[in-house]
Amino acid sequence: MSLHSFSRCWLHLTWATLHRQRLLPKPAAAKVSAHLHEYAESKGIYMKINYVNPEHTHALIDLPTKYSIEEVMKLLKGASSHWINANRIINGKFAWGRGYGAFSVSHSGVAEVGKYIANQEAHHRKKSFAEELQAFVRAYGLEWRDDGWDESDIRVGV
């Protein structure tokens, strides 16, 4: 990469546990959140904030030029699921589900998205993860299919 290259590409990422099972109680979620921050930093990914819910996770990152969105998601999901299992953070085997959401965020919207992520607990008293994801998909002009969320569920709208 040239020393004269600059990039600021904010992404709001979200992904769910396998079958959207509520596998991560608060103590486990806090450990996973800390691990995600540390792991992202070790890979040169600036993670401004994340929030691990019982069945899904949100993260706000600045995508480095050396990674694609797909590569970042493989890194975050793969390393965290391995870490959860290796450290026996929960009883039984843990796995993230297939797919993810990746939504662009303007630089001027970073504070608002950060606040949204920080307020996940209160937010989900009113709206389920499925409802939340469906709203994101529609807001970004994509087509929602509700037959079990995986990477084939989100399609470019016409």
DRENBAGU-301669 format. One record per residue: residue number from 1; residue in three letters; x, y, z of N, C-alpha, C in turn. Coordinates in nm, 2 decimals, always signed. Layout:
DRENBAGU-301669
{NUM; ALA; {X; Y; Z}; {X; Y; Z}; {X; Y; Z}} ...
end
This chain:
DRENBAGU-301669
{1; MET; {+0.08; -0.12; +0.00}; {+0.00; +0.00; +0.00}; {+0.09; +0.12; +0.00}} {2; SER; {+0.05; +0.22; -0.08}; {+0.12; +0.34; -0.08}; {+0.11; +0.43; +0.04}} {3; LEU; {+0.21; +0.50; +0.08}; {+0.20; +0.59; +0.19}; {+0.10; +0.70; +0.17}} {4; HIS; {+0.07; +0.72; +0.05}; {-0.03; +0.83; +0.01}; {-0.17; +0.78; +0.00}} {5; SER; {-0.20; +0.66; +0.05}; {-0.34; +0.61; +0.04}; {-0.40; +0.63; +0.18}} {6; PHE; {-0.53; +0.67; +0.17}; {-0.60; +0.70; +0.29}; {-0.74; +0.63; +0.28}} {7; SER; {-0.79; +0.58; +0.39}; {-0.92; +0.51; +0.39}; {-0.99; +0.53; +0.52}} {8; ARG; {-1.12; +0.56; +0.51}; {-1.21; +0.56; +0.63}; {-1.34; +0.49; +0.58}} {9; CYS; {-1.36; +0.37; +0.62}; {-1.47; +0.30; +0.57}; {-1.54; +0.23; +0.69}} {10; TRP; {-1.63; +0.31; +0.75}; {-1.70; +0.26; +0.87}; {-1.81; +0.16; +0.83}} {11; LEU; {-1.82; +0.05; +0.91}; {-1.92; -0.06; +0.88}; {-1.98; -0.09; +1.02}} {12; HIS; {-2.11; -0.11; +1.01}; {-2.19; -0.16; +1.12}; {-2.21; -0.31; +1.09}} {13; LEU; {-2.15; -0.40; +1.16}; {-2.16; -0.54; +1.14}; {-2.25; -0.60; +1.24}} {14; THR; {-2.33; -0.70; +1.20}; {-2.41; -0.78; +1.29}; {-2.41; -0.93; +1.25}} {15; TRP; {-2.41; -1.02; +1.34}; {-2.42; -1.16; +1.31}; {-2.48; -1.23; +1.43}} {16; ALA; {-2.53; -1.35; +1.40}; {-2.61; -1.42; +1.50}; {-2.55; -1.56; +1.54}} {17; THR; {-2.59; -1.61; +1.65}; {-2.56; -1.74; +1.69}; {-2.63; -1.84; +1.60}} {18; LEU; {-2.58; -1.96; +1.60}; {-2.64; -2.07; +1.52}; {-2.79; -2.08; +1.56}} {19; HIS; {-2.88; -2.08; +1.46}; {-3.02; -2.09; +1.49}; {-3.07; -1.98; +1.58}} {20; ARG; {-3.00; -1.87; +1.59}; {-3.04; -1.76; +1.68}; {-3.07; -1.80; +1.82}} {21; GLN; {-3.00; -1.90; +1.87}; {-3.01; -1.95; +2.00}; {-2.96; -1.85; +2.10}} {22; ARG; {-3.02; -1.83; +2.21}; {-2.98; -1.73; +2.32}; {-2.87; -1.80; +2.40}} {23; LEU; {-2.75; -1.81; +2.35}; {-2.64; -1.89; +2.41}; {-2.55; -1.81; +2.50}} {24; LEU; {-2.55; -1.67; +2.49}; {-2.45; -1.59; +2.56}; {-2.52; -1.50; +2.67}} {25; PRO; {-2.52; -1.56; +2.79}; {-2.57; -1.47; +2.90}; {-2.48; -1.36; +2.93}} {26; LYS; {-2.52; -1.26; +3.01}; {-2.44; -1.14; +3.03}; {-2.29; -1.16; +3.07}} {27; PRO; {-2.26; -1.25; +3.16}; {-2.12; -1.27; +3.20}; {-2.04; -1.32; +3.08}} {28; ALA; {-2.10; -1.42; +3.00}; {-2.03; -1.47; +2.89}; {-2.02; -1.37; +2.78}} {29; ALA; {-2.12; -1.29; +2.76}; {-2.12; -1.19; +2.65}; {-2.02; -1.08; +2.68}} {30; ALA; {-2.00; -1.05; +2.81}; {-1.89; -0.95; +2.84}; {-1.76; -1.00; +2.81}} {31; LYS; {-1.73; -1.13; +2.83}; {-1.60; -1.19; +2.80}; {-1.58; -1.19; +2.65}} {32; VAL; {-1.68; -1.23; +2.57}; {-1.67; -1.23; +2.43}; {-1.65; -1.09; +2.37}} {33; SER; {-1.72; -0.99; +2.43}; {-1.70; -0.86; +2.38}; {-1.56; -0.81; +2.40}} {34; ALA; {-1.50; -0.84; +2.52}; {-1.36; -0.80; +2.54}; {-1.27; -0.87; +2.44}} {35; HIS; {-1.29; -1.00; +2.42}; {-1.21; -1.08; +2.33}; {-1.22; -1.02; +2.19}} {36; LEU; {-1.34; -0.99; +2.14}; {-1.35; -0.93; +2.01}; {-1.27; -0.80; +1.99}} {37; HIS; {-1.27; -0.72; +2.09}; {-1.19; -0.59; +2.09}; {-1.04; -0.63; +2.08}} {38; GLU; {-1.00; -0.71; +2.16}; {-0.86; -0.75; +2.17}; {-0.81; -0.82; +2.04}} {39; TYR; {-0.90; -0.91; +1.99}; {-0.86; -0.98; +1.86}; {-0.86; -0.88; +1.75}} {40; ALA; {-0.96; -0.80; +1.74}; {-0.97; -0.70; +1.63}; {-0.84; -0.61; +1.63}} {41; GLU; {-0.80; -0.57; +1.74}; {-0.68; -0.48; +1.75}; {-0.56; -0.56; +1.71}} {42; SER; {-0.55; -0.69; +1.75}; {-0.43; -0.77; +1.71}; {-0.42; -0.79; +1.56}} {43; LYS; {-0.54; -0.77; +1.49}; {-0.54; -0.79; +1.34}; {-0.54; -0.65; +1.27}} {44; GLY; {-0.52; -0.55; +1.34}; {-0.52; -0.41; +1.28}; {-0.65; -0.36; +1.24}} {45; ILE; {-0.76; -0.41; +1.30}; {-0.89; -0.36; +1.28}; {-0.94; -0.27; +1.39}} {46; TYR; {-0.97; -0.15; +1.36}; {-1.02; -0.06; +1.47}; {-1.17; -0.09; +1.49}} {47; MET; {-1.20; -0.14; +1.61}; {-1.33; -0.17; +1.65}; {-1.37; -0.06; +1.75}} {48; LYS; {-1.45; +0.04; +1.71}; {-1.49; +0.15; +1.80}; {-1.58; +0.10; +1.91}} {49; ILE; {-1.67; +0.00; +1.88}; {-1.76; -0.05; +1.99}; {-1.81; -0.18; +1.94}} {50; ASN; {-1.85; -0.27; +2.03}; {-1.93; -0.39; +2.00}; {-2.02; -0.41; +2.12}} {51; TYR; {-2.12; -0.49; +2.09}; {-2.21; -0.53; +2.19}; {-2.26; -0.67; +2.16}} {52; VAL; {-2.24; -0.76; +2.26}; {-2.27; -0.90; +2.24}; {-2.40; -0.93; +2.32}} {53; ASN; {-2.51; -0.96; +2.24}; {-2.64; -0.99; +2.30}; {-2.64; -1.14; +2.31}} {54; PRO; {-2.74; -1.20; +2.38}; {-2.75; -1.34; +2.40}; {-2.75; -1.42; +2.27}} {55; GLU; {-2.81; -1.37; +2.16}; {-2.82; -1.44; +2.03}; {-2.76; -1.37; +1.91}} {56; HIS; {-2.70; -1.25; +1.93}; {-2.64; -1.18; +1.82}; {-2.54; -1.07; +1.87}} {57; THR; {-2.46; -1.03; +1.78}; {-2.36; -0.93; +1.81}; {-2.36; -0.81; +1.71}} {58; HIS; {-2.33; -0.69; +1.76}; {-2.31; -0.58; +1.68}; {-2.17; -0.53; +1.70}} {59; ALA; {-2.11; -0.47; +1.59}; {-1.98; -0.41; +1.60}; {-1.97; -0.30; +1.50}} {60; LEU; {-1.90; -0.19; +1.54}; {-1.87; -0.08; +1.45}; {-1.72; -0.08; +1.43}} {61; ILE; {-1.68; -0.10; +1.30}; {-1.54; -0.10; +1.27}; {-1.51; -0.01; +1.16}} {62; ASP; {-1.38; +0.03; +1.15}; {-1.32; +0.10; +1.04}; {-1.25; -0.01; +0.96}} {63; LEU; {-1.30; -0.04; +0.84}; {-1.25; -0.15; +0.76}; {-1.11; -0.11; +0.71}} {64; PRO; {-1.01; -0.19; +0.75}; {-0.87; -0.16; +0.69}; {-0.86; -0.19; +0.54}} {65; THR; {-0.78; -0.13; +0.47}; {-0.76; -0.15; +0.33}; {-0.71; -0.29; +0.30}} {66; LYS; {-0.65; -0.36; +0.39}; {-0.59; -0.49; +0.37}; {-0.69; -0.60; +0.37}} {67; TYR; {-0.81; -0.58; +0.42}; {-0.92; -0.68; +0.43}; {-1.04; -0.65; +0.35}} {68; SER; {-1.11; -0.75; +0.31}; {-1.24; -0.74; +0.25}; {-1.34; -0.76; +0.37}} {69; ILE; {-1.47; -0.72; +0.35}; {-1.57; -0.74; +0.45}; {-1.57; -0.89; +0.48}} {70; GLU; {-1.58; -0.97; +0.38}; {-1.58; -1.12; +0.40}; {-1.47; -1.17; +0.49}} {71; GLU; {-1.35; -1.12; +0.46}; {-1.23; -1.16; +0.54}; {-1.24; -1.12; +0.69}} {72; VAL; {-1.29; -1.00; +0.71}; {-1.31; -0.95; +0.85}; {-1.41; -1.04; +0.92}} {73; MET; {-1.52; -1.07; +0.85}; {-1.62; -1.15; +0.92}; {-1.57; -1.29; +0.95}} {74; LYS; {-1.50; -1.35; +0.86}; {-1.44; -1.48; +0.89}; {-1.34; -1.47; +1.01}} {75; LEU; {-1.26; -1.37; +1.01}; {-1.17; -1.35; +1.12}; {-1.25; -1.34; +1.26}} {76; LEU; {-1.34; -1.24; +1.26}; {-1.41; -1.22; +1.39}; {-1.50; -1.33; +1.43}} {77; LYS; {-1.57; -1.39; +1.34}; {-1.66; -1.50; +1.38}; {-1.58; -1.63; +1.41}} {78; GLY; {-1.48; -1.66; +1.33}; {-1.40; -1.78; +1.34}; {-1.32; -1.78; +1.47}} {79; ALA; {-1.25; -1.67; +1.49}; {-1.16; -1.66; +1.61}; {-1.24; -1.66; +1.74}} {80; SER; {-1.36; -1.58; +1.74}; {-1.44; -1.58; +1.86}; {-1.51; -1.71; +1.89}} {81; SER; {-1.56; -1.78; +1.79}; {-1.62; -1.91; +1.82}; {-1.52; -2.01; +1.87}} {82; HIS; {-1.40; -2.01; +1.81}; {-1.29; -2.09; +1.86}; {-1.25; -2.06; +2.01}} {83; TRP; {-1.24; -1.93; +2.03}; {-1.20; -1.88; +2.17}; {-1.31; -1.92; +2.27}} {84; ILE; {-1.44; -1.90; +2.23}; {-1.55; -1.94; +2.32}; {-1.54; -2.09; +2.36}} {85; ASN; {-1.52; -2.17; +2.26}; {-1.51; -2.32; +2.29}; {-1.39; -2.36; +2.36}} {86; ALA; {-1.27; -2.30; +2.32}; {-1.15; -2.33; +2.39}; {-1.14; -2.29; +2.53}} {87; ASN; {-1.21; -2.18; +2.56}; {-1.21; -2.13; +2.70}; {-1.34; -2.17; +2.78}} {88; ARG; {-1.42; -2.26; +2.72}; {-1.54; -2.31; +2.78}; {-1.63; -2.19; +2.84}} {89; ILE; {-1.65; -2.09; +2.76}; {-1.72; -1.98; +2.81}; {-1.87; -2.01; +2.83}} {90; ILE; {-1.92; -2.11; +2.76}; {-2.06; -2.16; +2.78}; {-2.05; -2.31; +2.79}} {91; ASN; {-2.16; -2.37; +2.84}; {-2.17; -2.51; +2.85}; {-2.21; -2.56; +2.71}} {92; GLY; {-2.14; -2.67; +2.66}; {-2.17; -2.72; +2.53}; {-2.09; -2.65; +2.42}} {93; LYS; {-2.12; -2.69; +2.30}; {-2.05; -2.64; +2.18}; {-2.11; -2.51; +2.13}} {94; PHE; {-2.03; -2.41; +2.10}; {-2.08; -2.28; +2.05}; {-2.05; -2.27; +1.91}} {95; ALA; {-2.14; -2.21; +1.83}; {-2.12; -2.17; +1.69}; {-2.20; -2.05; +1.65}} {96; TRP; {-2.14; -1.97; +1.57}; {-2.21; -1.86; +1.51}; {-2.29; -1.92; +1.39}} {97; GLY; {-2.40; -1.86; +1.35}; {-2.47; -1.90; +1.24}; {-2.41; -1.85; +1.11}} {98; ARG; {-2.46; -1.90; +1.00}; {-2.41; -1.85; +0.87}; {-2.46; -1.71; +0.84}} {99; GLY; {-2.38; -1.64; +0.77}; {-2.42; -1.51; +0.72}; {-2.39; -1.40; +0.82}} {100; TYR; {-2.42; -1.28; +0.78}; {-2.39; -1.16; +0.86}; {-2.46; -1.04; +0.79}} {101; GLY; {-2.47; -0.93; +0.86}; {-2.51; -0.80; +0.80}; {-2.39; -0.71; +0.80}} {102; ALA; {-2.37; -0.64; +0.70}; {-2.26; -0.53; +0.69}; {-2.32; -0.41; +0.63}} {103; PHE; {-2.33; -0.30; +0.71}; {-2.40; -0.18; +0.66}; {-2.31; -0.06; +0.67}} {104; SER; {-2.30; +0.01; +0.56}; {-2.21; +0.13; +0.56}; {-2.26; +0.24; +0.65}} {105; VAL; {-2.16; +0.31; +0.71}; {-2.20; +0.42; +0.80}; {-2.11; +0.54; +0.76}} {106; SER; {-2.18; +0.65; +0.74}; {-2.10; +0.77; +0.71}; {-2.02; +0.82; +0.83}} {107; HIS; {-1.92; +0.89; +0.80}; {-1.83; +0.94; +0.91}; {-1.91; +1.02; +1.01}} {108; SER; {-2.01; +1.10; +0.96}; {-2.09; +1.19; +1.04}; {-2.19; +1.10; +1.12}} {109; GLY; {-2.22; +0.98; +1.09}; {-2.31; +0.90; +1.16}; {-2.25; +0.80; +1.26}} {110; VAL; {-2.12; +0.80; +1.27}; {-2.05; +0.71; +1.36}; {-2.10; +0.72; +1.51}} {111; ALA; {-2.11; +0.84; +1.56}; {-2.15; +0.86; +1.70}; {-2.29; +0.81; +1.72}} {112; GLU; {-2.38; +0.83; +1.62}; {-2.52; +0.78; +1.64}; {-2.52; +0.63; +1.64}} {113; VAL; {-2.45; +0.57; +1.55}; {-2.44; +0.42; +1.54}; {-2.38; +0.36; +1.67}} {114; GLY; {-2.27; +0.43; +1.71}; {-2.21; +0.39; +1.84}; {-2.30; +0.39; +1.95}} {115; LYS; {-2.39; +0.50; +1.96}; {-2.49; +0.51; +2.07}; {-2.59; +0.40; +2.05}} {116; TYR; {-2.63; +0.37; +1.93}; {-2.73; +0.26; +1.91}; {-2.68; +0.13; +1.95}} {117; ILE; {-2.55; +0.10; +1.92}; {-2.49; -0.03; +1.97}; {-2.48; -0.03; +2.12}} {118; ALA; {-2.44; +0.08; +2.18}; {-2.42; +0.08; +2.32}; {-2.55; +0.06; +2.40}} {119; ASN; {-2.66; +0.10; +2.33}; {-2.80; +0.09; +2.40}; {-2.87; -0.04; +2.35}} {120; GLN; {-2.80; -0.14; +2.32}; {-2.87; -0.26; +2.27}; {-2.97; -0.32; +2.37}} {121; GLU; {-2.93; -0.33; +2.50}; {-3.01; -0.39; +2.60}; {-3.15; -0.32; +2.60}} {122; ALA; {-3.15; -0.19; +2.61}; {-3.28; -0.12; +2.61}; {-3.35; -0.14; +2.48}} {123; HIS; {-3.28; -0.13; +2.37}; {-3.34; -0.14; +2.24}; {-3.41; -0.27; +2.23}} {124; HIS; {-3.35; -0.38; +2.27}; {-3.42; -0.51; +2.25}; {-3.53; -0.55; +2.35}} {125; ARG; {-3.56; -0.45; +2.44}; {-3.68; -0.47; +2.52}; {-3.80; -0.44; +2.43}} {126; LYS; {-3.78; -0.37; +2.32}; {-3.89; -0.32; +2.24}; {-3.89; -0.40; +2.10}} {127; LYS; {-3.78; -0.45; +2.06}; {-3.77; -0.50; +1.92}; {-3.68; -0.63; +1.93}} {128; SER; {-3.72; -0.73; +1.86}; {-3.64; -0.85; +1.86}; {-3.53; -0.84; +1.76}} {129; PHE; {-3.43; -0.93; +1.76}; {-3.32; -0.92; +1.66}; {-3.37; -0.93; +1.52}} {130; ALA; {-3.46; -1.03; +1.50}; {-3.52; -1.05; +1.36}; {-3.58; -0.92; +1.31}} {131; GLU; {-3.66; -0.85; +1.40}; {-3.72; -0.72; +1.36}; {-3.62; -0.62; +1.33}} {132; GLU; {-3.52; -0.61; +1.42}; {-3.41; -0.52; +1.40}; {-3.34; -0.54; +1.27}} {133; LEU; {-3.30; -0.66; +1.24}; {-3.23; -0.69; +1.12}; {-3.31; -0.67; +0.99}} {134; GLN; {-3.44; -0.70; +1.00}; {-3.53; -0.67; +0.89}; {-3.54; -0.52; +0.86}} {135; ALA; {-3.54; -0.44; +0.97}; {-3.55; -0.30; +0.95}; {-3.42; -0.25; +0.88}} {136; PHE; {-3.30; -0.30; +0.92}; {-3.18; -0.26; +0.86}; {-3.18; -0.30; +0.71}} {137; VAL; {-3.22; -0.42; +0.68}; {-3.22; -0.47; +0.54}; {-3.30; -0.38; +0.46}} {138; ARG; {-3.42; -0.35; +0.51}; {-3.51; -0.26; +0.43}; {-3.46; -0.12; +0.42}} {139; ALA; {-3.40; -0.07; +0.52}; {-3.35; +0.07; +0.52}; {-3.24; +0.08; +0.42}} {140; TYR; {-3.16; -0.02; +0.39}; {-3.05; -0.02; +0.30}; {-3.09; -0.07; +0.16}} {141; GLY; {-3.23; -0.08; +0.14}; {-3.28; -0.11; +0.00}; {-3.25; -0.25; -0.04}} {142; LEU; {-3.25; -0.34; +0.06}; {-3.23; -0.48; +0.03}; {-3.36; -0.56; +0.05}} {143; GLU; {-3.37; -0.68; +0.00}; {-3.49; -0.76; +0.01}; {-3.48; -0.86; +0.13}} {144; TRP; {-3.58; -0.86; +0.22}; {-3.58; -0.95; +0.34}; {-3.65; -1.08; +0.30}} {145; ARG; {-3.59; -1.19; +0.34}; {-3.65; -1.32; +0.33}; {-3.64; -1.38; +0.47}} {146; ASP; {-3.75; -1.43; +0.53}; {-3.75; -1.48; +0.66}; {-3.77; -1.63; +0.67}} {147; ASP; {-3.68; -1.70; +0.61}; {-3.68; -1.85; +0.61}; {-3.56; -1.90; +0.68}} {148; GLY; {-3.51; -1.83; +0.78}; {-3.39; -1.87; +0.85}; {-3.28; -1.79; +0.79}} {149; TRP; {-3.21; -1.71; +0.88}; {-3.11; -1.61; +0.83}; {-2.98; -1.68; +0.79}} {150; ASP; {-2.94; -1.67; +0.67}; {-2.81; -1.70; +0.63}; {-2.77; -1.61; +0.51}} {151; GLU; {-2.66; -1.63; +0.45}; {-2.61; -1.53; +0.36}; {-2.70; -1.52; +0.23}} {152; SER; {-2.78; -1.62; +0.21}; {-2.87; -1.61; +0.09}; {-3.00; -1.52; +0.12}} {153; ASP; {-3.02; -1.48; +0.25}; {-3.14; -1.41; +0.29}; {-3.14; -1.26; +0.24}} {154; ILE; {-3.02; -1.21; +0.22}; {-3.02; -1.07; +0.19}; {-2.98; -1.05; +0.04}} {155; ARG; {-3.07; -0.99; -0.03}; {-3.05; -0.98; -0.18}; {-3.07; -0.83; -0.21}} {156; VAL; {-3.00; -0.80; -0.32}; {-3.00; -0.66; -0.36}; {-3.14; -0.63; -0.42}} {157; GLY; {-3.20; -0.52; -0.37}; {-3.33; -0.49; -0.41}; {-3.33; -0.42; -0.55}} {158; VAL; {-3.44; -0.43; -0.62}; {-3.45; -0.37; -0.75}; {-3.51; -0.24; -0.75}} 
end
